[in-house]
Amino acid sequence: MEGMKSMKKKSDSYYDKAWRWVEDTYLKYFGENRTSYGVKDTLRKGEVSGNKDIDRAQREIGEAVGGQFGKGGVGESVGSNVDKSFLRGNV
């Protein structure tokens, strides 16, 4: 029974690493990292006013702020470091 748990943990670990690679590759293709995407996604989820103009403004602000942490943004190095350190559990 203990051997099965060990094999499952190892299998889950491989799955998690493979899935993380897929996510990283997808985000990199669009010039994003987990930090920039997370900022944009968080602000996008806050669109609850029901007013299309306010929601659009909020979405644009989220894109602008989140984009600063992505590729070519002023905070690109901050976004990359947060991604590598905190979001991957390497603290």
Rosetta constraint file for C-alpha pairs under 8 A:
AtomPair CA 1 CA 5 HARMONIC 6.60 0.50
AtomPair CA 2 CA 6 HARMONIC 6.33 0.50
AtomPair CA 3 CA 7 HARMONIC 6.19 0.50
AtomPair CA 4 CA 8 HARMONIC 6.11 0.50
AtomPair CA 5 CA 9 HARMONIC 6.17 0.50
AtomPair CA 6 CA 10 HARMONIC 6.27 0.50
AtomPair CA 7 CA 11 HARMONIC 6.05 0.50
AtomPair CA 8 CA 12 HARMONIC 6.01 0.50
AtomPair CA 9 CA 13 HARMONIC 6.08 0.50
AtomPair CA 10 CA 14 HARMONIC 6.34 0.50
AtomPair CA 11 CA 15 HARMONIC 6.18 0.50
AtomPair CA 12 CA 16 HARMONIC 5.98 0.50
AtomPair CA 13 CA 17 HARMONIC 6.17 0.50
AtomPair CA 14 CA 18 HARMONIC 6.07 0.50
AtomPair CA 15 CA 19 HARMONIC 6.02 0.50
AtomPair CA 16 CA 20 HARMONIC 6.00 0.50
AtomPair CA 17 CA 21 HARMONIC 6.19 0.50
AtomPair CA 18 CA 22 HARMONIC 6.36 0.50
AtomPair CA 19 CA 23 HARMONIC 6.24 0.50
AtomPair CA 20 CA 24 HARMONIC 6.01 0.50
AtomPair CA 21 CA 25 HARMONIC 6.00 0.50
AtomPair CA 22 CA 26 HARMONIC 6.17 0.50
AtomPair CA 23 CA 27 HARMONIC 6.13 0.50
AtomPair CA 24 CA 28 HARMONIC 5.95 0.50
AtomPair CA 24 CA 33 HARMONIC 7.06 0.50
AtomPair CA 24 CA 34 HARMONIC 7.77 0.50
AtomPair CA 25 CA 29 HARMONIC 6.15 0.50
AtomPair CA 26 CA 30 HARMONIC 6.78 0.50
AtomPair CA 27 CA 31 HARMONIC 6.29 0.50
AtomPair CA 27 CA 32 HARMONIC 4.78 0.50
AtomPair CA 27 CA 33 HARMONIC 5.63 0.50
AtomPair CA 27 CA 34 HARMONIC 7.39 0.50
AtomPair CA 27 CA 37 HARMONIC 7.90 0.50
AtomPair CA 28 CA 32 HARMONIC 5.27 0.50
AtomPair CA 28 CA 33 HARMONIC 6.35 0.50
AtomPair CA 31 CA 70 HARMONIC 5.97 0.50
AtomPair CA 31 CA 71 HARMONIC 4.93 0.50
AtomPair CA 32 CA 36 HARMONIC 5.93 0.50
AtomPair CA 32 CA 37 HARMONIC 6.20 0.50
AtomPair CA 32 CA 67 HARMONIC 7.63 0.50
AtomPair CA 32 CA 69 HARMONIC 7.84 0.50
AtomPair CA 32 CA 70 HARMONIC 4.69 0.50
AtomPair CA 32 CA 71 HARMONIC 6.08 0.50
AtomPair CA 33 CA 37 HARMONIC 6.13 0.50
AtomPair CA 33 CA 69 HARMONIC 7.64 0.50
AtomPair CA 33 CA 70 HARMONIC 5.82 0.50
AtomPair CA 33 CA 71 HARMONIC 7.78 0.50
AtomPair CA 33 CA 79 HARMONIC 6.93 0.50
AtomPair CA 33 CA 80 HARMONIC 6.74 0.50
AtomPair CA 33 CA 83 HARMONIC 6.91 0.50
AtomPair CA 34 CA 38 HARMONIC 5.79 0.50
AtomPair CA 34 CA 79 HARMONIC 7.71 0.50
AtomPair CA 34 CA 83 HARMONIC 5.78 0.50
AtomPair CA 34 CA 87 HARMONIC 7.58 0.50
AtomPair CA 35 CA 39 HARMONIC 6.25 0.50
AtomPair CA 35 CA 66 HARMONIC 7.57 0.50
AtomPair CA 35 CA 69 HARMONIC 6.58 0.50
AtomPair CA 35 CA 70 HARMONIC 7.64 0.50
AtomPair CA 35 CA 79 HARMONIC 5.29 0.50
AtomPair CA 35 CA 80 HARMONIC 7.40 0.50
AtomPair CA 35 CA 82 HARMONIC 6.76 0.50
AtomPair CA 35 CA 83 HARMONIC 5.83 0.50
AtomPair CA 36 CA 40 HARMONIC 6.32 0.50
AtomPair CA 36 CA 66 HARMONIC 4.38 0.50
AtomPair CA 36 CA 67 HARMONIC 5.91 0.50
AtomPair CA 36 CA 68 HARMONIC 7.24 0.50
AtomPair CA 36 CA 69 HARMONIC 4.89 0.50
AtomPair CA 36 CA 70 HARMONIC 5.28 0.50
AtomPair CA 36 CA 79 HARMONIC 6.54 0.50
AtomPair CA 37 CA 41 HARMONIC 5.97 0.50
AtomPair CA 37 CA 66 HARMONIC 6.49 0.50
AtomPair CA 38 CA 42 HARMONIC 5.96 0.50
AtomPair CA 38 CA 66 HARMONIC 7.63 0.50
AtomPair CA 39 CA 43 HARMONIC 6.31 0.50
AtomPair CA 39 CA 62 HARMONIC 6.78 0.50
AtomPair CA 39 CA 65 HARMONIC 7.41 0.50
AtomPair CA 39 CA 66 HARMONIC 5.10 0.50
AtomPair CA 40 CA 44 HARMONIC 6.03 0.50
AtomPair CA 40 CA 59 HARMONIC 7.75 0.50
AtomPair CA 40 CA 62 HARMONIC 4.78 0.50
AtomPair CA 40 CA 63 HARMONIC 5.61 0.50
AtomPair CA 40 CA 65 HARMONIC 7.44 0.50
AtomPair CA 40 CA 66 HARMONIC 5.09 0.50
AtomPair CA 40 CA 67 HARMONIC 7.94 0.50
AtomPair CA 41 CA 45 HARMONIC 6.17 0.50
AtomPair CA 41 CA 62 HARMONIC 7.81 0.50
AtomPair CA 42 CA 46 HARMONIC 6.68 0.50
AtomPair CA 43 CA 47 HARMONIC 7.26 0.50
AtomPair CA 43 CA 58 HARMONIC 7.00 0.50
AtomPair CA 43 CA 59 HARMONIC 6.84 0.50
AtomPair CA 43 CA 62 HARMONIC 5.43 0.50
AtomPair CA 44 CA 58 HARMONIC 7.24 0.50
AtomPair CA 44 CA 59 HARMONIC 5.66 0.50
AtomPair CA 44 CA 62 HARMONIC 6.78 0.50
AtomPair CA 47 CA 55 HARMONIC 5.28 0.50
AtomPair CA 47 CA 58 HARMONIC 7.02 0.50
AtomPair CA 47 CA 59 HARMONIC 7.73 0.50
AtomPair CA 48 CA 55 HARMONIC 7.41 0.50
AtomPair CA 49 CA 54 HARMONIC 6.98 0.50
AtomPair CA 49 CA 55 HARMONIC 6.70 0.50
AtomPair CA 50 CA 54 HARMONIC 7.98 0.50
AtomPair CA 50 CA 55 HARMONIC 7.16 0.50
AtomPair CA 51 CA 55 HARMONIC 6.10 0.50
AtomPair CA 52 CA 56 HARMONIC 5.90 0.50
AtomPair CA 53 CA 57 HARMONIC 6.16 0.50
AtomPair CA 54 CA 58 HARMONIC 6.14 0.50
AtomPair CA 55 CA 59 HARMONIC 6.09 0.50
AtomPair CA 56 CA 60 HARMONIC 6.14 0.50
AtomPair CA 57 CA 61 HARMONIC 6.15 0.50
AtomPair CA 58 CA 62 HARMONIC 6.12 0.50
AtomPair CA 59 CA 63 HARMONIC 6.19 0.50
AtomPair CA 60 CA 64 HARMONIC 6.15 0.50
AtomPair CA 61 CA 65 HARMONIC 6.02 0.50
AtomPair CA 62 CA 66 HARMONIC 5.72 0.50
AtomPair CA 63 CA 67 HARMONIC 5.67 0.50
AtomPair CA 64 CA 68 HARMONIC 6.57 0.50
AtomPair CA 65 CA 69 HARMONIC 7.48 0.50
AtomPair CA 66 CA 70 HARMONIC 6.90 0.50
AtomPair CA 67 CA 71 HARMONIC 7.61 0.50
AtomPair CA 67 CA 73 HARMONIC 6.06 0.50
AtomPair CA 68 CA 72 HARMONIC 7.51 0.50
AtomPair CA 68 CA 73 HARMONIC 4.00 0.50
AtomPair CA 68 CA 74 HARMONIC 5.27 0.50
AtomPair CA 68 CA 75 HARMONIC 5.22 0.50
AtomPair CA 68 CA 76 HARMONIC 6.41 0.50
AtomPair CA 69 CA 73 HARMONIC 5.55 0.50
AtomPair CA 69 CA 74 HARMONIC 6.84 0.50
AtomPair CA 69 CA 75 HARMONIC 4.58 0.50
AtomPair CA 69 CA 76 HARMONIC 4.44 0.50
AtomPair CA 69 CA 77 HARMONIC 7.41 0.50
AtomPair CA 69 CA 78 HARMONIC 6.66 0.50
AtomPair CA 69 CA 79 HARMONIC 4.64 0.50
AtomPair CA 69 CA 80 HARMONIC 7.62 0.50
AtomPair CA 70 CA 75 HARMONIC 7.31 0.50
AtomPair CA 70 CA 76 HARMONIC 5.14 0.50
AtomPair CA 70 CA 79 HARMONIC 6.53 0.50
AtomPair CA 70 CA 80 HARMONIC 7.89 0.50
AtomPair CA 71 CA 76 HARMONIC 5.73 0.50
AtomPair CA 72 CA 76 HARMONIC 6.28 0.50
AtomPair CA 75 CA 79 HARMONIC 6.14 0.50
AtomPair CA 76 CA 80 HARMONIC 6.13 0.50
AtomPair CA 77 CA 81 HARMONIC 6.05 0.50
AtomPair CA 78 CA 82 HARMONIC 6.07 0.50
AtomPair CA 79 CA 83 HARMONIC 5.99 0.50
AtomPair CA 80 CA 84 HARMONIC 6.11 0.50
AtomPair CA 81 CA 85 HARMONIC 5.84 0.50
AtomPair CA 81 CA 86 HARMONIC 7.99 0.50
AtomPair CA 82 CA 86 HARMONIC 5.34 0.50
AtomPair CA 82 CA 87 HARMONIC 6.48 0.50
AtomPair CA 83 CA 87 HARMONIC 4.98 0.50
AtomPair CA 83 CA 88 HARMONIC 6.54 0.50
AtomPair CA 84 CA 88 HARMONIC 5.71 0.50
AtomPair CA 84 CA 89 HARMONIC 7.99 0.50
AtomPair CA 84 CA 90 HARMONIC 7.06 0.50
AtomPair CA 85 CA 89 HARMONIC 6.26 0.50
AtomPair CA 85 CA 90 HARMONIC 4.90 0.50
AtomPair CA 85 CA 91 HARMONIC 5.49 0.50
AtomPair CA 86 CA 90 HARMONIC 6.19 0.50
AtomPair CA 86 CA 91 HARMONIC 5.83 0.50
